[in-house]
Amino acid sequence: MSTAPTQDVDGGLFAGSVFAAVDIGASSGRVILGRISTGANAADGGPARATLDVVHRFPNAVVQSNGGLRWDFDALFAEVLTGLAAAGKAAAERGETITSIGIDTWAVDYGLVTKAGELTAQPYSYRDERSRAAVARVHGKLDPARLYATTGLQFLQFNTLYQLATEPDLNGLQAMLIPDLIAFLLTGERRTEATNASTTGLFDAVAGVWASELFGPLGLRGDLFPPLIQPGETLGTLLPAVAERAGLPAATKVVAVGSHDTASAVAAVPAEQENFAYISSGTWSLVGLELNSPVLTEASRAANFTNERGVDGTTRYLRNVGGLWLLSECQRTWAEGGYRPAIGDLLDAAAALPPGGPRINPDDPAFIAPDNMPDRIRAAARNTGTVLPDNPAAIVRCILESLAAGYARTIADAERLAGVAVAVVHIVGGGSQNALLCQLTAQATGKPVIAGPVEATALGNVLIQARAAGVATGGLPQLRRIVGAGTSLRRYEPLDLASNAYAK
């Protein structure tokens, strides 16, 4: 099969390699083909660009099963194989060969695997309430201050170490985070990718290794998780049966990327300066800064900031803030009642309302589980002493103003705690398409907002694979220039802050 450079729709020359990105979120997944061009022609030295081609989309959702909220992992993996088959076919039609596969998903959740490689049960979802009661037990064995000084991890009741504390018996089992579990079923190789390992609460934020001193007090074996692997390292090649089912060569590599989707998304933030704030906006909002080292102070712990591993050993210093889950759950509830407005119409109606209405705390744990979201939001507004009308436009406006206010608080806190001043905020992911949210964020922060790319996670995934293959070169600044060259970005400026509600 030919690997000669092929012409793209804009006249650029592809470097001859294509990469498959398996990108799965909490509500949907995609398999995407990524290509890196060499510029407008092979000789002019123009900037490289990345292009993406979504070849397979599939839904993902928690299901009530076997006594809790779980992921239908068997169905999820079947969709991954279907997507890889579609990717192989799409590449072959253009005379291309898939160089490698990279996998990213959400964090903290895991499956338990026997020595024989069998999954003991469908993995629990972080939205299940089982870990809430385990928090006190864990903190009775390890002081929260000690945990933070080692792991730098934000307290969330569903962090992996709290979930593990609910397991009745881990004897003879290994815990594999969701992207690592997919990679294991593709290759037979057991590894834990480092950016996702850093979300478990069992990872040393400074040394970048498992925090072995924490395992014993929690009654966990030191080999509970497979050994670590770094983004850009080759995990293995496809198992023969998997290769046959997916219609791909058995020599196809699986390469570790930033397997925590936020790590891949941050790697693709098209920043042109060193100090910037980012918001990876989707089901959740991940809001923070990229630093060279973690911030492990008591003030940082009190502010509930997290220090997660980024690509190239960076630190993603951030907080989880509620996200567009609130909006999507409202849409689901309204649809069940027969009201199905287009999202554009909802946002236009919300934009027409005056600013300064009721706000809620969007990252309140009360919003984690699926349920009647409009009623919960109105109840939360009542608890603040305000009245939120039972009107979809008013509820949407409340959600977006609350998110923007949460973003502004978080960025200001991050600047203060890290001793860093930022001049621009980048919003990537699905929320970058929400013009009202982006403008409200510019208003709330008093900083310009640059929106895009929407597909930051997939771009980061592909770029790490491309660099591993030698198709892209350089560090994060060079990879980010590739993103910027191929992305239409939109800039939102804050208006006169002295005259708007946010200044008050």
N, C-alpha and C positions, 0 to 999 in steps of 0.2 A: 504494500500500500504506500502511495507516495507521501512523502513528508516535505515536498517542495513548498516554498511560500505561496500562499494563495491570496488573490485580490479580495479586499473587503468592499462593502457597498460605497465607501467614501474614497476609494482609490488607494488606501494604504496597503502595505504588504505585510501579511502575517508572517511570523517567524517560523511557521511550520509546525508548531506544537499547539495542541488544544488541551484544556484542563477541565475536568468534571468537578463541579462543586456541589456537594450534597449539603443543603442549607435548610435546616428544620427548626421552626419556631413552635411556640406553644399552641398555635391555632392552624398552622399550615406548613407545608414543606415544598421544596422545589429541588429539582436537579437541573443544573445550569452548565452550559458549555461556555468556557471563557477563552478568549484569544487575546494575545498581546501583539499589536502591530508595531512596525518599525518606522512609522511616519508616512508622510504623503507619498514618498517614493524611497527606494532603497538608497539613494545617493545624497538626498538633501539634508540628512541629519535632523529632520523634523522630530518633534517629540513623540515618544511611544504613546500608544493609547491602549486601553483595555475595553473590549466589547464583550457583552454577555448575551447569551441566547438561552432562554428558558425552554427546556425541552419536555419537562414534566412537572405538573403541579398536583398536589394531593392534600386533602384535609388532615388535620390532626386535632384531637380533642381528648380531654380526660373522660373516662367512662366510670360509672359506678359498678364495681366488680369485686367480688371476693372480699367484701367488708370494707371497701374504701374507694377513694378516687385513684384510678390507675391509668397508665398509658397503655393503649393497645399496641404493644411493641411488635408483636408478630405481624400485624397489619402494616405497621410503620416500615418494618424491614422489607416486607414484600413490595411496598411502594418504592423503596430505595432501589431494589433490583429492577423493577419495571422502569424506573427513571434512568438507571445506568444503561439498560438495553436501548432505550430511546436515544440516549446520548451517543452510544456507539453507532447506532444506525444513522443519526444526523451527521456525525463526523465522517462516516464512511461515504455518505452521499457527496461529500465535498472532497473526497480523496485524502482525508486526514486520519491520523491515529491519536487516540487519547493518550497523552503522556502519563498522567497520573490522576488520582482521585483524592479530594480533600473533604473532610466532614466537619461541620460545625452544628451545634444545637444549643439549646438552653443549658443552664448550669444546674448544679447541686443534686439532681436526681440520678439514680443508679439502678442497675439490676444486679442480682446475686447469682453467681455462676459457679457450678460445681467443678471439681477437678476434671471431669469428663467433658466440660464445656457446655453443660446444659443450663438454661435459664430456669431458676426454681419457680418463678412466678412473674407475671407482668409487673413492671416497675411501678411503685407508688408515684403519684404526682405530688409536687411540692404544695399543691393547693389542698391536699388532704390535711385534716386537722390533727392527725395522730402525733405529730412531733411537739405540739404545744405543751403537753404534759411532761415531755422529756426534758424540757429546758432546765427546770429546777434540779432534776437529778444530775444532769451534766455539770451544772454550776456548783452542785454540792461536792463534786469530785475535783473540779478545776475552777479556781477563782476566775471570774470573767476578765479581771485586769491582767492576769497571767496569760489567759488565752489571747487577749488582744496584743499584748507585748510580743507574743511569738508569731501569731498569724496575721495580725493587723486587719482581721475580718470584721466587717459590719455585723452587728447582731441582727439576725433574721430567724424567726422561729423554725423555718424550714431548712436552714443550713444543714449540710450533709451530716455533720457530727450529731446533731439532734435527731435526725431521722434514724441514724444507725443505732441510737440508744433505745429505739423502740423494737429492734429486731430480737426475737426470742432466742435465736441460735445462729451464730455465724460460723460454727465449727465446719471446717473443710470447705468454706465458700470464699470466693473473692468478690469484692464490690467493684463494679465497672461502671463508670459514668457513661451516660447515654451515647455520646459520640464514640467513646472507646469501645463500647459494647457493639456498636455497628461495625467499627473497624475490625474487631475481633471476629465477628461472623463473616466478614469479607476475606480476612487473611489468615485467621487462626492464631494471630499474634496478640499477646496480652501486654498492653502498655497503658499508661495514664498520661495524657497530654498535660503539660505543665500549667497552661493558662486556666484550664478547667480545674485542675488539682487545687489551685489557689482559692477556689470557692468552697472547699470542703470544710474548712475550719481545722484542718490537720496538716497544713502546709506552712513551712517556715518562710515568712515574707522577706527576710533578709538573705538567708542562705539559698533560697530557691530549691529546697529539697523537702521531703516529708519531715514533719516535726516529730521525730521518733519519740521524744520525751513525753508527748501527749497521749500516745497510744496505750501505754500501760495503765495509767490511772483510769482510763475509760474502759478498760477491759477489752481492748482491741488488739489483735495480732499485728505485728509489724509488717507482715506481708498481706494484709487484708486487701490492699490495692496493688495492682501491678506496678512495676518500675516506671519511672518517669521517662517521657520523651519530649523533646523540644520542637516548637514549630519549625518546619523546614526539614526535619529529619524523616527519612524513609521508614515507615512502619513495616512494610512487607509487600508482597504481591498477592494477587487474587488466588484463592483456593480454586483448584480445577473445577469443582462442581459449581462454584459461584461464577467463574468465568464462563462456563458453558451456558448457565442460565441467563446471564446478562449479555451473552454474545460478544464478550471482550476477550482479548488475548490474556492468557494466564500470566504473562509477564507484566501486565499493567500494574503499576505501583500504586500503593496507598501512602500518601505523604501526610504527616502531621501538619496541621495548620493551627491558627488560633481556634481551637475547637470550642471554646466558649464563644458564642456568636458575638458577644460584645468585644472580645479581643480582636476578632477579625474586622469588626466594624470600625474600631478605633484605628486600626492599622491603615484603613482606607479613608480616614478623614483628610480632605484635601487642604490641609493647613499649609500656609506659606510662611508662617512664623513659628518660633519655638514655643512660645507661651500662648496657649489657646484653651478655651473650655469646649467641651463636647457634650452633646446630648444625643445618645443613641435612643431614638424614640420609636417604640413599638408597643407591644403588649405591656411591657414595663418601660420606664424611662431610666436610663443609666446616665447620671449627670456627674461630670467631674473634670479632672485635669490629667494630663500625662506627665509623669515625673520620672526622674532617674533613680529615685530610691523611695522606700516607703516612709510614711509619717506614722510613728507608733506612740505618740505622746498621749498622756491621759486626757488632754483636751480633745484630741482627735477621737478617742474612744467615747468620750462623753457626747460628742456630736454625732456618733454612730457612722463614721466614715469607714470605708473599706479600702484595703490595699490589695488589689488583685494583680496577678502577673499579666503583663502585656507581652506582645511580640518583641523580640530582641532584648529581653530582660528588663523592659520598662515596667513601671508601676502605673496601673490604672487606679488613680486615687479618686474615689467616687462614692456616691450614695445611690441606692435604689430609691427612686421616687415612683409613685403610682404612674400608670401610663394609659395608653389608649384602650386597654382592657375595659376601663370604666365605660367608654363610649361604645365599644363593640357589644358589651353586655347589655347596655341600654337598648341598642338596636335589636338585639336578640329578643329581649323582653317585649319591646314594642311590636316586633314582628309576630310574636306569639299571640298578641292581642289584635292582630290584623292591620297594624299601622306600619307601613313599609316605605317611608320616604327615601329618596336618593340621598346619599351622604352629602352631596353638593348642596342640595336644597336645605338640609338641616344646618349646614355651616353658614349658608347665606342668611338664613333666618336668625341664627345666633349672632352673626356679625352685625345685624341691624339693631340689636339691643344695646342699650347704653352700658358703659363699663361700670365697675364698682358694685356689682350685685353680690349675692351670697357666695361664700367660698367654703370649701371643705378641706380637710387634710387628705389628699389623694392617696397617700401611702398608709392610711389607717388599715390595720389587719382585718377590719370588718369587711373590707372590699375584696379580700383575697379569693374567697370561694365563689363559685357561680351561684347566682340567685337573682331575685328581682332587684336589679341595680337601681332603677329610677327611685323606687321606694326607699332604698338604703341611703341614696344620696340626699333625698329630701329630709330623711330622718336626721342625717348628719348635719344638715344645714339648721334644722330646728334646734339641735344640741348647741349650736353656736349662738342661738337667740335670734336667728333670722328665718324668714319664710321664703321658701323657694317654690314658685308656682308649679303646679302639675302640668307643665307645658314643655314639650320636647326641646324647643329652641332655648328656653331658659335653663333647662338642665344641661344642655350641651355647652352653653355659655359658661355655666358654673364650673363644669369639668375643665374647660380649657383655661379659664382664668385661674382656677386653682392649680392646675399643672404649671402654668407660667409663673405664678407666685412661688410655687415650690422649687422650680428651676432657679429662680433668682436667689432665693435664700440659700440653696445648696451651693451655687457658684460662689456667692459672697463668702460663705463659710469656708469653702475649699481654699479660696485665695488667702483668707486670714490664717487658716491652720497650716497651710503649706508655705506661707510667706512668698506667694507668687501673685503677680498682677497680670490679668489677661485683658486684651483689648477687643477680642472677637469671640463670638460663640458660634460653633458649628453644630447644626442639627442634621443628623443623618438618619436613614431608615424611613419607615413609613410616615412618621410624623413630619418629615421634611416636605411632604406634599400638602400639608394642612396649612394654608396661608394664614388663616386666623390664628392658629397656635403659634406660628413663627413670628407674626407681628406682635402678638401679646407678649411673647418672650422677649423681643427687642424692647418693648415698653417696660417690662418688669425689671430687666437687667440693666437698662440704660446703655446697652452695648449693641453694636451691629450684629445681626444674625446672618450667617451664610447657610442656606439650606441646600442639601444634596451632598452626595448622591442617595437616592432611595435604596439602591442595592449595595450599600456599603459593605454589609457582611459578606455577600458573595464576592465582591471585588477584592476584599482583603483575603479571603480564602484562595481565590485564583492567583493573586499576586504572590503570596507565599509559596504556592506550588511553582509558579513561573520562575521565581528566584532560585528555588531548589534545583530547577532544571537548567539554570543558566540563561534563561530567556530574558529575564529581568535581572538587573544588577543594582547593587547599592543598598543603603540602609533605608529606614522609613522615610526620610525626606525625598529620596529618589522614587520610591514606590508611590508616594503621595502625589508627586508631579505627574505620574502616569494617570492617576485618578483624575486630577484636575484638568489634564489635557483632553480627556474624553467625556467630561461631564458638564452639562449645562447647570450652572449654579445660580441661585437667586439670592439677592441681598435685601435684607429688611433693616431699615434704620429706625432707631427710637425717635418718637416725636418729641415735642417740647415737654420734658418731664415735669416742668414746673406747673403745667396746667392739666396733668392727667391724674387719674385716681391712684396710680401706682406710687407716685411721689408722696402720697399721704399715708 
